[in-house]
């Protein structure tokens, strides 16, 4: 085909739109039907397009096929006619086939309502994230398994149980009542945050950047901002964080798609508009009496990272932000970044002492950090740590970066 | 993993430090706590300001502060996760509070029910 990336791209962007609209139309009890119809729609595309060519407007084609499949499903499936259509008839006063409205407006509404339905407190956060990846992001089960660092069977079981639970609890695909919003929003934000990171860091696949995914996470976050009830300081801080990270899209990859590390990036490629937008949202997010959220702290760190110049003020600020971040939300990545900031603010010797305590010995970044800290202090140890990192690294990109560091030390 | 409370006792809570000293001490404290948090061993912590404090005595007699009457005052606490009292003691040894002569860090196991 002329455009080899077209179907995967469309799958990412359209699968989740179609499935959200179908779920909304069918109700949460029939998420699997919605999933099946969405999947069959793409199967049809893969069967037909290679022979007849890609249609002029592939998205419209997909929507039309999805609508027809849904209609056929209503008309033909006996089980459906008996069980769901009865309920639907009651709800929609006599209309037999629900309107499958794939307008931009209904897609966004359905997606927003769907994300709140999926992030319902009756299922675990882990299951919420899994379902969100499947339904809102169109992830394959293998990709979700990779994101969770587990296997397909476990994910299948987890998603199945989560759907079962949503069905049992008769969760509605609607916007939650105002009193429930703060609690529900917490898990929505976690999901959006992870969704962005999945695209930005993308460890599961060797594709360095899944911009689509990041933009989709930003779009969903922006949708929350567009709604008065969900336009909270945390949401704005999260969007600020995403803007700052996204500003480096262009600079993060070379022409071969290989990742360029922060310190080697050409900052003239950083997107000034996104940086300015991030700064604006961060400003909007501050000033409330509420405690600073992890998103405020991370966004402020990301802001400092848009200042490429090394100043004592920059690294001291970043160190203190990580100190606070780790107290409210520990992660190995934050622990490693904090130690790097410590080396910049308090010197390598102090950072080595702290790094040795972390003992994140199954994490290749841990050994990359130790290698970096020992560089210029003890070359033998620096090389030994980088070699350990090389053994642990999973992606080609990471291995290449580590080899480059080793070459510099041992040429 | 057990939880231990590290209680900071100051010999003289009224001792006045210069703004520069306070700045240095604050950074040291934040870096120390950050280092514990970076090991995922931090649970919670709080400073206990001396200003506007009261002591309630037998027969509900209320006096200002703990100053004057008690030699040591409690300046704050943190709760850490540790496998043993020995590990908790190692954390305590890094506390900048101990730079003050006569200050102590008391390490106590927290019973969670």
Interface residues (C-beta under 8 A of the other chain):
Chain A: X316 X319 X320 X322 X323 X324 X326 X327 X330 X334 X335 X338 X339 X342 X346 X354 X357 X358 X359
Chain B: X27 X30 X31 X33 X34 X35 X37 X38 X39 X40 X42 X45
